[in-house]
Amino acid sequence: MKYVNILFCLMMILFIGVQYNDPDGPLWALIYAVPAIWAGLAAFRLRRVQNRGAYQLLGLSIAIMFMLTVYYWPTTPNFWVKEIYWETETAREGMGMMIASFVLLVAAATILSARSK
């Protein structure tokens, strides 16, 4: 799982990088930074996040990410079709939240599975 988390961390960093010309770019950079940090910790500092405080912070991160995913969920029909998400900002934002949530859940699964070993 180390290499999966490295890949996801780099992907989230790239997501942050493409926010440079977005009017609400700093907000999205912050949103994408959360799963990037957790994926990086799961890949490189797994032992550091094996404590109660880290688990609580991880749980809080997941809860907030879940709420944001529900909030930004695309209401556009067929939002996954290229012609739709290419033109509709809300569809792209919703899909970005889905991806960020998935990355965070993979990092959490890695961290929690290491706890049981």
C-alpha positions in Angstrom: 0.0 0.0 0.0 3.0 2.3 0.4 3.3 2.8 -3.4 -0.4 3.4 -3.8 -0.3 6.1 -1.1 2.8 7.7 -2.7 0.9 7.8 -6.1 -2.2 9.3 -4.5 -0.1 11.8 -2.5 1.6 12.9 -5.8 -1.8 13.0 -7.6 -3.3 15.3 -4.9 -0.2 17.6 -5.1 -0.8 17.8 -8.8 -4.5 18.7 -8.1 -3.2 21.5 -5.8 -0.9 22.7 -8.6 -3.7 23.2 -11.1 -5.6 25.4 -8.8 -3.3 28.4 -9.6 -5.8 30.2 -11.9 -9.0 29.2 -10.1 -10.8 32.1 -8.2 -11.4 29.8 -5.3 -8.1 28.0 -5.7 -6.8 28.4 -2.1 -9.9 26.7 -0.8 -9.5 23.8 -3.1 -5.8 23.6 -2.5 -6.6 23.3 1.2 -9.2 20.6 0.5 -6.8 18.6 -1.6 -3.9 19.1 0.9 -5.7 17.1 3.6 -5.7 13.8 1.7 -2.3 14.5 0.3 -0.9 14.9 3.8 -2.6 11.7 5.1 -1.5 9.7 2.1 2.1 11.0 2.6 2.0 10.0 6.2 0.6 6.6 5.4 3.4 6.1 2.9 6.4 7.5 4.7 5.6 8.0 8.4 3.2 5.2 9.2 4.5 4.7 12.7 4.1 8.4 13.5 0.3 8.1 13.0 -0.2 5.1 15.2 -1.5 6.9 18.3 -4.8 8.1 19.7 -4.4 11.7 18.7 -3.6 10.8 15.1 -6.6 8.5 15.0 -8.9 11.2 16.3 -7.5 13.7 13.8 -8.0 11.2 11.0 -11.6 10.5 12.1 -12.2 14.3 12.1 -10.7 14.6 8.6 -12.9 11.8 7.3 -16.0 13.3 8.8 -15.3 16.8 7.3 -14.4 15.3 3.9 -17.6 13.3 3.9 -19.7 16.4 4.7 -17.9 18.3 2.0 -18.5 15.5 -0.5 -22.2 15.6 0.3 -22.2 19.4 0.0 -20.4 19.5 -3.3 -22.1 16.4 -4.8 -22.9 17.3 -8.5 -26.6 17.9 -9.2 -26.0 18.0 -13.0 -27.5 15.0 -14.7 -24.8 12.7 -16.2 -22.0 14.7 -14.5 -19.5 12.0 -15.3 -19.8 12.5 -19.1 -16.9 14.5 -20.5 -19.0 17.0 -22.3 -20.7 17.8 -19.0 -17.8 18.0 -16.6 -15.6 19.8 -19.1 -18.0 22.7 -19.1 -19.6 22.6 -15.7 -17.6 23.8 -12.7 -19.9 22.2 -10.1 -19.5 18.8 -11.7 -15.7 19.1 -11.6 -15.8 20.2 -8.0 -18.0 17.3 -7.0 -15.8 14.8 -8.8 -12.7 16.4 -7.1 -14.4 15.9 -3.7 -15.1 12.3 -4.6 -11.5 11.6 -5.6 -10.2 13.4 -2.5 -12.5 11.3 -0.3 -11.4 8.1 -1.9 -7.7 9.0 -1.4 -8.4 9.8 2.2 -10.2 6.5 2.8 -7.3 4.6 1.2 -4.8 6.3 3.5 -7.1 5.7 6.5 -7.4 2.0 5.6 -3.6 1.8 5.4 -3.2 3.5 8.7 -5.9 1.4 10.5 -4.7 -1.9 9.0 -1.2 -1.2 10.2 -2.6 -0.7 13.7 -3.9 -4.3 13.8 -0.6 -5.8 12.9 
